[in-house]
Amino acid sequence: MLKQIILKYAPEFVLEWAKALKKNQRRKQLHIQEKTKTGITQQKLVDDLKKIGLQKGDSVLVHSSLSKIGFVEGGPATVVNALFEVIGEEGTLLFPSFPAKGRNKTHLEEHPFFDIKNTPSQMGSITEYFRKLEKVHRSFHPTDPICAKGPLAEYYTNSHFGQLTPYNEHSPFRKLCDKKGKILMLGTTLNGACTNLHTLEDAVNFKYPVYDAVEYEVKMIDESGKEHQMKTKVHNPDYSAKRNCDALKPMFENEGVLVNGMVGEAKTMLIDAQKMLDVMIKNYNDKGVTMYTPFGN
């Protein structure tokens, strides 16, 4: 509670200073782990991923922070290899590859274009490594593209283009629900990264004006270099400021939606995507619970 108050009322420069200080401290810790050869191995990651409940054949969307895991021997490649070792050839691995460093509205106002092959991911070093691997499919969407590799990769990514909102039934996020997939929050929080929370907004007649009034026309460059145009909506930054996603966590824990664990040094959650959507719809209809109103009406 105190942390939420501080985050809400502290001046922006104080928050930025605190963030930079925390990052610098973490860099020093990782450097010590590297020098003393006490880093995280692939086998350690495999063991931890299995312990939290990831299984062979799973489809899993991973939101990740490499630094939170600890110094990983081999870097992003080791994390990706560990995930594939657990889910096997029959599993499908997905990562976000969103191009915006901040708000999507600001991003599209400054960069109203998307190149599926060349626009980098800003979702961390693991996602950018994964994006560049062979046989990775990327959904053709300007703000919320997903990269996927595995038997269901094309299925997850092939119908995102042309959707006015990013999280509807044609999106990778909703398709993950349909396939009983999982979401791995690897060193990340609901507040910071759980995109599937937005599936509620496109699954019901959502009563809050979370989308901005402006529809953005975006130039899209496909795999062959051909140019397309599509319109998309983005979230209203004023409404986005009202989010308190982490306040939903006790509800998800009580409903058996997520499991907590550790992967390396990272606090981690494994989430049942379909169960999360079902619980969100029920609690929205019954009590008005959303990430903007986590305690209901």
C-alpha positions as CSV (number, residue, x, y, z in Angstrom):
1,M,0.0,0.0,0.0
2,L,2.8,2.4,1.0
3,K,4.6,1.6,-2.2
4,Q,1.5,2.4,-4.3
5,I,1.2,5.8,-2.6
6,I,4.8,6.6,-3.2
7,L,4.6,5.6,-6.8
8,K,1.5,7.8,-7.3
9,Y,2.7,11.0,-5.6
10,A,6.5,11.0,-5.9
11,P,7.9,13.5,-8.5
12,E,8.9,11.9,-11.8
13,F,12.6,12.8,-11.4
14,V,12.6,11.0,-8.0
15,L,11.1,7.9,-9.5
16,E,13.6,7.9,-12.4
17,W,16.5,8.4,-9.9
18,A,15.3,5.5,-7.8
19,K,14.9,3.3,-10.9
20,A,18.4,4.1,-12.1
21,L,19.9,3.4,-8.7
22,K,18.2,0.0,-8.5
23,K,19.4,-0.9,-12.0
24,N,23.0,0.0,-11.1
25,Q,22.9,-2.1,-7.9
26,R,21.6,-5.0,-9.9
27,R,24.4,-4.7,-12.5
28,K,26.9,-4.9,-9.7
29,Q,25.3,-8.0,-8.3
30,L,25.3,-9.7,-11.8
31,H,28.9,-8.7,-12.4
32,I,29.9,-10.4,-9.1
33,Q,28.0,-13.6,-10.1
34,E,29.8,-13.6,-13.4
35,K,33.3,-13.1,-11.9
36,T,32.8,-15.7,-9.2
37,K,31.2,-18.2,-11.6
38,T,28.0,-18.5,-9.5
39,G,25.6,-17.8,-12.4
40,I,22.5,-19.6,-13.4
41,T,22.9,-22.7,-15.7
42,Q,20.5,-24.1,-18.2
43,Q,19.9,-27.2,-16.1
44,K,19.0,-24.9,-13.1
45,L,16.4,-23.1,-15.3
46,V,15.0,-26.4,-16.6
47,D,14.6,-27.8,-13.1
48,D,12.9,-24.6,-11.9
49,L,10.6,-24.4,-14.9
50,K,9.4,-27.9,-14.3
51,K,9.0,-27.3,-10.6
52,I,6.6,-24.4,-11.3
53,G,4.5,-26.5,-13.6
54,L,5.6,-26.0,-17.2
55,Q,5.2,-29.2,-19.1
56,K,6.0,-31.0,-22.4
57,G,3.6,-29.9,-25.1
58,D,2.6,-26.6,-23.5
59,S,2.0,-23.4,-25.4
60,V,3.5,-20.7,-23.2
61,L,3.7,-16.9,-23.6
62,V,6.7,-15.6,-21.7
63,H,7.1,-12.1,-20.3
64,S,10.7,-11.9,-19.1
65,S,13.4,-9.9,-17.4
66,L,16.9,-11.4,-17.9
67,S,18.5,-9.4,-15.1
68,K,15.9,-10.6,-12.5
69,I,16.9,-14.2,-13.2
70,G,20.5,-13.6,-12.2
71,F,23.6,-13.9,-14.3
72,V,22.6,-16.5,-16.8
73,E,25.5,-18.4,-18.3
74,G,25.1,-18.0,-22.1
75,G,22.6,-15.2,-21.8
76,P,19.2,-15.1,-23.6
77,A,20.0,-18.2,-25.6
78,T,20.3,-20.3,-22.5
79,V,16.8,-19.1,-21.3
80,V,15.2,-19.9,-24.6
81,N,17.0,-23.3,-24.8
82,A,15.8,-24.2,-21.3
83,L,12.2,-23.3,-22.2
84,F,12.3,-25.5,-25.3
85,E,13.9,-28.3,-23.4
86,V,10.9,-28.3,-21.0
87,I,8.1,-27.9,-23.6
88,G,9.7,-30.1,-26.2
89,E,9.2,-30.1,-30.0
90,E,5.4,-30.5,-29.5
91,G,5.3,-27.3,-27.5
92,T,5.0,-23.7,-28.8
93,L,7.0,-20.9,-27.3
94,L,5.7,-17.3,-27.6
95,F,7.2,-13.9,-26.7
96,P,6.0,-10.4,-27.0
97,S,7.9,-8.3,-29.5
98,F,6.2,-4.9,-28.9
99,P,8.0,-2.0,-30.6
100,A,7.1,0.8,-28.2
101,K,9.4,1.8,-25.3
102,G,6.5,3.6,-23.6
103,R,2.9,4.3,-24.4
104,N,1.6,2.9,-27.7
105,K,-0.2,6.2,-28.4
106,T,3.1,8.2,-28.2
107,H,4.9,5.5,-30.3
108,L,2.4,5.6,-33.2
109,E,2.3,9.4,-33.1
110,E,6.1,9.4,-33.6
111,H,6.5,6.1,-35.6
112,P,3.3,5.4,-37.6
113,F,4.9,2.3,-39.4
114,F,5.8,-1.3,-38.6
115,D,8.2,-3.5,-40.5
116,I,7.6,-7.2,-39.5
117,K,11.2,-8.2,-40.3
118,N,13.1,-5.2,-39.0
119,T,11.2,-3.4,-36.3
120,P,13.0,-4.5,-33.1
121,S,11.3,-5.7,-29.9
122,Q,11.6,-3.4,-26.9
123,M,10.5,-6.1,-24.5
124,G,13.9,-7.1,-23.3
125,S,17.0,-8.9,-24.6
126,I,15.5,-12.4,-24.5
127,T,12.6,-11.3,-26.8
128,E,14.9,-9.7,-29.3
129,Y,17.1,-12.8,-29.4
130,F,14.1,-15.0,-29.9
131,R,12.6,-12.7,-32.7
132,K,15.8,-13.2,-34.8
133,L,15.8,-17.1,-34.6
134,E,15.0,-19.2,-37.6
135,K,11.4,-20.4,-38.1
136,V,10.0,-17.8,-35.8
137,H,6.6,-16.4,-36.9
138,R,5.7,-12.8,-35.9
139,S,2.2,-11.5,-35.9
140,F,1.6,-8.6,-38.3
141,H,0.4,-6.0,-35.8
142,P,1.9,-2.5,-35.2
143,T,1.7,-2.3,-31.4
144,D,1.3,-5.8,-30.0
145,P,3.1,-8.3,-32.2
146,I,3.8,-11.7,-30.8
147,C,6.7,-14.0,-31.9
148,A,6.1,-17.7,-31.8
149,K,8.0,-20.9,-32.7
150,G,6.7,-24.4,-32.6
151,P,3.8,-26.4,-34.2
152,L,1.2,-23.8,-33.5
153,A,3.3,-20.7,-34.3
154,E,1.5,-19.9,-37.5
155,Y,-1.9,-20.5,-35.9
156,Y,-1.1,-18.0,-33.1
157,T,0.2,-15.3,-35.4
158,N,-1.7,-15.5,-38.7
159,S,-4.8,-13.3,-38.0
160,H,-3.6,-10.3,-36.0
161,F,-3.3,-8.0,-39.1
162,G,-6.2,-5.7,-39.7
163,Q,-7.7,-6.0,-36.2
164,L,-8.9,-2.6,-34.9
165,T,-8.2,-3.7,-31.3
166,P,-5.2,-5.9,-30.4
167,Y,-6.7,-8.4,-27.9
168,N,-9.8,-9.8,-29.6
169,E,-10.6,-13.4,-30.7
170,H,-8.3,-13.1,-33.7
171,S,-5.3,-12.1,-31.6
172,P,-2.5,-14.4,-30.2
173,F,-3.6,-13.5,-26.7
174,R,-7.1,-14.9,-27.1
175,K,-5.9,-17.9,-29.2
176,L,-3.6,-18.8,-26.3
177,C,-6.8,-19.0,-24.1
178,D,-8.6,-21.2,-26.7
179,K,-5.7,-23.6,-26.8
180,K,-5.5,-23.8,-23.0
181,G,-2.1,-22.2,-23.1
182,K,0.0,-20.7,-20.2
183,I,1.6,-17.4,-19.4
184,L,5.0,-17.3,-17.7
185,M,5.7,-14.1,-15.8
186,L,9.5,-14.7,-15.5
187,G,10.7,-11.9,-13.2
188,T,7.9,-9.7,-14.3
189,T,4.7,-8.5,-12.5
190,L,1.0,-8.2,-13.5
191,N,1.4,-4.5,-13.4
192,G,4.4,-4.4,-15.6
193,A,3.8,-7.0,-18.3
194,C,0.7,-9.2,-18.3
195,T,-0.8,-8.3,-21.6
196,N,-3.5,-11.0,-21.5
197,L,-5.3,-9.0,-18.8
198,H,-6.5,-6.9,-21.7
199,T,-8.4,-9.8,-23.3
200,L,-11.3,-9.0,-20.9
201,E,-11.7,-5.6,-22.6
202,D,-12.3,-7.2,-26.0
203,A,-14.3,-10.2,-24.7
204,V,-17.2,-8.2,-23.1
205,N,-19.1,-5.0,-23.7
206,F,-16.5,-3.2,-21.6
207,K,-18.0,-0.1,-19.9
208,Y,-14.9,1.9,-19.4
209,P,-13.4,4.1,-22.2
210,V,-10.0,2.4,-22.1
211,Y,-9.3,3.0,-25.8
212,D,-8.3,6.4,-27.2
213,A,-10.8,8.1,-29.4
214,V,-8.3,8.4,-32.3
215,E,-7.8,5.5,-34.7
216,Y,-4.3,5.4,-36.1
217,E,-3.5,4.6,-39.7
218,V,-0.2,2.7,-39.8
219,K,2.1,1.8,-42.7
220,M,2.8,-2.0,-42.5
221,I,5.7,-3.7,-44.3
222,D,5.3,-7.5,-44.7
223,E,7.9,-10.3,-45.0
224,S,8.3,-9.7,-48.7
225,G,8.7,-5.9,-48.3
226,K,5.2,-5.2,-49.6
227,E,3.5,-2.2,-48.0
228,H,0.0,-2.3,-46.5
229,Q,-2.2,0.0,-44.4
230,M,-4.2,-0.8,-41.3
231,K,-6.0,1.0,-38.6
232,T,-5.6,0.3,-34.9
233,K,-6.8,1.7,-31.6
234,V,-4.5,2.2,-28.7
235,H,-5.2,2.7,-25.0
236,N,-6.1,6.1,-23.6
237,P,-3.0,7.1,-21.4
238,D,-5.3,8.9,-18.9
239,Y,-7.2,5.6,-18.3
240,S,-4.1,3.5,-18.4
241,A,-2.8,5.5,-15.4
242,K,-5.7,4.1,-13.4
243,R,-4.5,0.5,-13.7
244,N,-3.7,-1.5,-10.6
245,C,-3.1,-5.0,-12.0
246,D,-1.2,-6.4,-9.1
247,A,-4.3,-5.9,-6.9
248,L,-5.9,-8.6,-8.9
249,K,-3.3,-11.2,-7.9
250,P,-5.1,-12.4,-4.7
251,M,-8.3,-13.1,-6.7
252,F,-6.3,-15.1,-9.2
253,E,-4.5,-17.0,-6.5
254,N,-7.8,-17.8,-4.7
255,E,-9.3,-19.1,-8.0
256,G,-6.3,-21.3,-8.9
257,V,-5.4,-19.2,-11.9
258,L,-1.7,-18.8,-11.1
259,V,1.1,-20.6,-9.3
260,N,4.0,-18.7,-7.7
261,G,7.6,-19.9,-7.8
262,M,11.2,-19.0,-8.4
263,V,13.1,-19.5,-11.7
264,G,16.7,-18.7,-10.9
265,E,16.5,-15.7,-8.7
266,A,13.4,-14.4,-10.4
267,K,10.0,-14.3,-8.7
268,T,7.8,-16.1,-11.3
269,M,4.1,-16.8,-11.9
270,L,2.7,-19.5,-14.2
271,I,-0.8,-18.5,-15.3
272,D,-3.6,-20.6,-16.9
273,A,-4.7,-18.2,-19.8
274,Q,-8.2,-19.5,-20.3
275,K,-8.9,-19.8,-16.5
276,M,-7.7,-16.2,-16.1
277,L,-10.1,-14.9,-18.8
278,D,-13.0,-16.9,-17.3
279,V,-12.3,-15.5,-13.8
280,M,-12.0,-12.0,-15.2
281,I,-15.3,-12.2,-17.1
282,K,-17.2,-13.7,-14.1
283,N,-15.9,-11.1,-11.7
284,Y,-16.5,-8.2,-14.1
285,N,-20.1,-9.3,-14.7
286,D,-20.8,-10.0,-11.0
287,K,-18.8,-7.3,-9.2
288,G,-17.4,-4.9,-11.8
289,V,-13.8,-6.0,-11.1
290,T,-11.2,-4.9,-13.7
291,M,-7.6,-3.8,-13.6
292,Y,-8.9,-0.2,-13.4
293,T,-11.4,-1.1,-10.6
294,P,-9.7,-4.1,-8.9
295,F,-12.0,-3.9,-5.8
296,G,-15.2,-3.8,-7.9
297,N,-18.0,-1.3,-8.1
